[in-house]
Amino acid sequence: MSDNKEVIDVIVKMVVISAVAAALLGITYGPTQDALHELQAKQQEEALKAILPAATTFPEVTDGVDDEGNPIVLYYRGVDASGNTVGYVVKRQQVGAQGAIELIAGVSADYSSITGMQVMKHSETPGLGALIVDDWFKGQFTNMPVADLSLKSKGGQVDAITGATISSQAVVDALHGAVDVVTAQEA
């Protein structure tokens, strides 16, 4: 009988501890998620301005709504203070060597060049594919003509990261996809 009481005491204590832990997680989850979304929105706004500095506003170009009723953003139209379109910024996701690479790409108003790009998320190998976030790699895309947007080994002007050709090619493919999204809607 004593053994059963001890087992019941342990079970009750575990249930109480689990309930308290669940309550604490529930209390902190909401504010943490709100802060995370706020930070991500701020990072995106900074990336938009860095990629297309001539723009003062970035109205969304949407295509319907998702299952939760949120607009599906195709891209952002960069507009200057006079109301002129100075370019477009597109979020793209492309499979790299280790997983998805999420980046934001700028496309010129005439669709002829990439104005710049920022990697927002990736899971590429540190010291290899992760070099896609380095300034020397990202910088080569600033004002790059779309006609030159291929790896040098394939006749283009993009220096691939040594030992990380898959990651380099994924970035190039994502940038081509960004141009395709804009030209399909705007041209």
N, C-alpha and C positions, 0 to 999 in steps of 0.2 A: 504494500500500500504506500509506503514511504517513497519507493522508487517512482511510482506513478505520479505522486505529488511533485517530485522534483522535475520530472519530465514536463508536466503541465506548467510549472513555474518557468522553466526555460523557454517553452513555447510562448507563453504569455509575454515574457520579457522580449523575445525576438520580435513578436508582433508589434509591441509598443515601440521598440527601437526602429523598426521598419516604417511604422506609421509616422513617427517624428521625422525620420530622414526624408520620407516622401513629402511631407508637409513643407519642410525646409527647402527642398528642391523646387517644389511648386511655387513657393513664395519668391525665390530668387530667379526662376526661369524667365518670367515675363519681363522684368526690368532688364535682365541681361540681354535678352533677345532684342528688346527695343533699342538698347545702347548699341548692339552689334549692327542692327539695320541702319541706325543713324550714322555710324562710323563708315559703313560700306557706301552709303549715299554720299557722304562727304568725300571719300576717296574717289568715287566715280566722278563727282563734279570737278574735282581737282584734275583728274585725268582728262576729262573733256576739254577743260581750258588749256591744258598743256599740249594736247594733240592739235587743237584748232584755236590758237590764241587770238585770231582775228575775230572770232565770234564772241558776242556778249550774252546771247541766250541760246538755249538748245531745246527748242520745242520737239516733243516726241512725235514720230510718225508711227502710227499704230495700225494694226490689222486685226480687228475683232477683240474678243475678250477670252480669258482662260476660264477654266472650270470654277474658279473662285470669284469671277466677275472682274478681275483686274485686266486692264488693257494689255494686249500683246504688243510690246514695243519692238518695231522692226529696226529702227535707227533713230538718231537725233539729227535734226537739221540745224547746222550752225548758222546763226543769223547775226550780222553785225548791227551796230547802233542805228544804221540807216534803214534797216529792214531787208538788206540784201543777203541772199544765201551765199556764204563763203565756203561751205563745204558740208560734209556729213560725217557723223561718228557712229560706228557700228560696233555692237558687242558681238563677239564671235566665240564659239567654243569648238575646239578641234582636238582630236585624239592625238596625243604625243606618244612618246616611248613608254611612259609610266602611267598615263591616265590623261584626263582632260586638261587642256590648256585653255583658260578663259582670258581673252584679251579684248581691248578696245582699240579700234583702228580708225584713223582719220582718212577720209577720201576727199580729194579736191572737188570744187564745185563743177568742174568740167569732166570729172571721173577719170582724169588722165594720170593722177599720181596719188601716192599714199603720203599724207601729211605727217604721219607719225603713228606710233603705237605704244600701248602700255599693257604689260601682262598683269592681269588682276589676280589670277589664281593659277597654280600649277602644282603638279606632284612629280616633276622631273627629277632625275638623279642629281643630288648635290655634287658640284664640281664638274658636271658634264652638261646635261640638258638644262639644269637649273640656271645656266649662264644666259638663258634667253632673257633674263631680267637685267643683265648688265648693260650699262650705258653704251659700251662699244657695239654691242649687238643691236640693241634697239635703235641707236642713233643712225645706223646705216639705212633705215627705212624712212627717215625724215626727208620729205620731198622727193621720194624715189618714183620715177616714172613707172607706171604699171607695166609697160613693155619690158622693163629691166627686172621685174619682180620674179626672179627665179634664182636658184642656187647657181654659183659660178660653174659648178660641175655640169650644169644643164644649160649653160649659155647665158645666164643672167648676171646680175651684179651683186648678189647676196653672198657674203662670206659665211659659210656654214661653221658651226662650232665643231672643232675637232673632236671626234668621238661621239658626237651627238647629232648626226645627220638627220635622224628621225625627228628630233625636236625642232631643228632648224627648218626642215621641210614642213612640219606641222604649222609653224608660224607663217611661212610663205603661203600655204594653202588657206589658212584662216584669213589672211589679207586679201587673197584673190576672192574668197567667199564674201568678204565685206564689200568689195567693188561690185560683185555680182548682185548682192542684195539691193544696193543703191541704184544701180543702172536698171534693174528689173522694175523698180518703182518710178524712177525719175526720168529716165531717158525715153 
